[in-house]
Amino acid sequence: MTTMLRSMIVLAALLASASLAHAQTKEAGPWWPNKLWGATDAAGGSNWITPEKVTKAFALVKTGRVLELGHVYEHDMPMIGQRSFNLYIPSFPTHGPFTDRKIVFNDEFVTGEIGQDGTQFDGPGHVGQQVRMADGSSTYVFYNGATADDMRGPYGLRRNGVENVKPIITRAFHVDLANYKGVRTLPENTAITLADVKGALAKQGIAESDIEPGDALLFDLGWWRLWPDPKVTAGSPAYASREVVDWVIAKQPSMIGSDSNFDGPDAWVHSEITMKNGIWNLELMDFAALEHEKAAKFLFIFTPLRLKGATGSPGRPIAIL
């Protein structure tokens, strides 16, 4: 399939989706209000994280070992597009000396797309779609029906900011697709099938029925092994097929994660999983710490920063075995 033909197919799909949204009102549309959490919700799948859920997750801890599942944030990490990340110490020391003991302090100054660099968490205000409204106007609509006018603000989103997402402390399932396929890294442009996902779970001794609402599903494509090669963000990793996207939505996880963005040319992961269903997506994870572990199910903790009005968040995902 040529690049031009693929682009035409994607465009046709988007136009068809917009056509389905025609004549919808702001109050009720093709994916809003959210059927589980109501019209004003901006927390999405993190609503599943109840005290009962947390207690059940902590019951998985056997050794207390903590494993890092995210990359270090640094200037030279691979970026998507023209994004950037810069950290400066304004002067050394930044403040002082103070008192007769000559105490000094250092600060840092950080610039960049802070919520969309490195290991990044997509919040409710990150992905939207152009929709034709009942009055004939066209606007961008995001999670739970929030429109561009609802959200737009000069100092952060006025609605759907990432600060609405609750801390995620839950059970996680490491779906090791690269190991299932017998490769170190899944080939580029490979559509991951539902049979692949179920096969990986079975190989790891996980019954599909064990997955419950609110769990986290972490998909290992082996692309973490390429980090920090720019190919990680500039290439075309393996991606979730539409049948996998529908399966994820039916499982009702609090979030998904992967060592890429798990999305393909039709952007079904971002539009169907995140935008329409509020299942948050943690991208560019690092599964190196799990490479020699047999644990496919563990306590997982990820807490997005409460950056008011931000589209996403950096963070430190960890597994506790």
Order of alpha helices (4+ residues) and beta strands (2+ residues): alpha-alpha-beta-beta-beta-beta-beta-beta-beta-beta-alpha-beta-alpha-beta-alpha-beta-alpha-beta-alpha-beta-beta-beta-beta-beta
